[in-house]
Amino acid sequence: MQDYEGDPEARPFTREELQLFLDYADDQVERAVRAKRKGVLAAYRDATLFKVIYGWGLRRTETSKLDVVDFGRNPQARQFGRYGTLRARAVSTVRCPSCPVP
């Protein structure tokens, strides 16, 4: 990240850092399951959401407005079952000028 010229505290993760972060989130789920306490679903939700944010490149506002109805089937990717597409409703017009705005 030597080429990054912005605020060092706001720099993007390196691939290695991102993998460590996602692995840690997965470990939290496993730890909660082994402890047999409350928090398993919350840990699973968080780990899944981090991966959704990364996988679809979502911003904070887009992520905060996600709901179950935003996920749908993708006929071209049947291996994903009923969850193969994501419709982010809070898309920035600057980032995606051709995206429909609700």
Buried (B, 14 or more C-beta within 10 A) or exposed (E): EEEEEEEEEEEEEEEEEEEEEBEEBBEBBEEBEEEEEEBBEEBBEBBEBBEBBEEEEBEEEBBEBBEEEBBEEBEEEEEEEEEBBBBBBBBEEEEEEEEEEE
